[in-house]
Amino acid sequence: MEIAENTVDPAGLVEYIAKCLVKNTDDVQVVPVSSPTSLIIELHVHSDDLGAVIGKNGRIARAVRTLLNSISVKKISVADDPDKSVGKIILEIIDQ
């Protein structure tokens, strides 16, 4: 899924943050899934790196979700369908 020129790339942001946190950077995969009202970003990481991405008491995951929430205020347009805009971004962290 491509993001239009004048919009932000939430999947790229999540991938960058995750790769900075984990030891197994090759196992980081970000899969954006578009639904009618939201964009679901599935973050797949190695099971050894799950704690690094979630953080103590979920602080890192909560911080990333806060960033995505602030981005979603812009009503992100998806390049595949420029008329469609996404109102909410949901982050799902999945271990492999």
C-alpha positions in Angstrom: 0.0 0.0 0.0 1.4 3.4 -1.0 0.7 6.6 0.7 0.0 9.7 -1.4 2.7 12.4 -1.7 1.4 15.1 0.6 0.6 12.7 3.5 2.5 10.9 6.2 3.5 7.3 6.1 2.4 5.7 9.4 3.6 2.2 8.4 7.1 3.6 7.7 7.1 5.4 11.0 6.2 2.2 12.9 8.8 0.2 11.0 11.5 2.8 11.8 10.7 2.9 15.5 10.5 -0.9 15.7 13.9 -1.4 14.0 15.5 1.0 16.3 14.2 -1.0 19.4 14.8 -4.6 18.4 17.9 -6.8 18.1 16.5 -8.9 15.2 15.9 -6.2 12.7 15.4 -8.6 9.8 12.4 -10.1 11.5 10.5 -6.8 11.7 7.6 -6.7 9.3 4.9 -4.0 9.0 1.7 -4.9 7.2 -0.9 -2.1 6.7 -4.4 -3.5 6.4 -7.0 -1.0 5.2 -10.6 -1.3 6.5 -13.5 1.0 5.6 -13.0 3.4 8.6 -9.5 2.7 9.8 -6.0 1.6 8.9 -4.7 -1.4 10.9 -0.9 -1.6 11.1 0.2 -5.1 12.0 3.7 -5.1 13.5 5.4 -8.5 13.4 8.5 -8.9 15.5 10.6 -11.9 16.7 9.3 -13.3 20.0 12.6 -12.4 21.7 12.0 -8.7 20.8 8.4 -8.5 21.9 9.2 -7.0 25.3 11.4 -4.3 23.7 8.6 -3.2 21.4 5.9 -3.3 24.1 8.1 -1.8 26.9 7.7 -1.8 30.6 4.1 -1.7 31.5 3.3 -1.1 27.8 4.9 2.4 27.8 6.6 2.1 24.4 3.5 0.6 22.7 1.4 3.3 24.2 3.8 6.0 23.0 3.7 4.7 19.4 -0.1 4.5 19.5 -0.1 8.1 20.7 2.0 9.1 17.7 -0.3 7.3 15.4 -3.3 8.9 17.0 -1.8 12.4 16.4 -1.1 11.5 12.8 -4.7 10.1 12.2 -6.1 13.6 12.9 -4.8 14.6 9.4 -7.3 12.1 7.7 -4.6 10.2 5.9 -5.3 9.5 2.2 -4.3 6.2 0.7 -2.6 6.3 -2.7 -4.4 3.3 -4.0 -7.7 5.1 -3.6 -7.2 8.9 -3.3 -10.8 9.6 -2.6 -10.7 7.3 0.5 -9.4 8.7 3.7 -8.6 6.9 6.9 -9.8 8.3 10.2 -8.2 6.0 12.8 -4.9 4.1 12.9 -4.8 0.9 15.0 -1.5 -0.7 15.9 -1.4 -4.5 16.5 1.8 -6.0 17.8 2.3 -9.7 16.8 5.1 -12.0 17.7 6.4 -14.5 15.1 
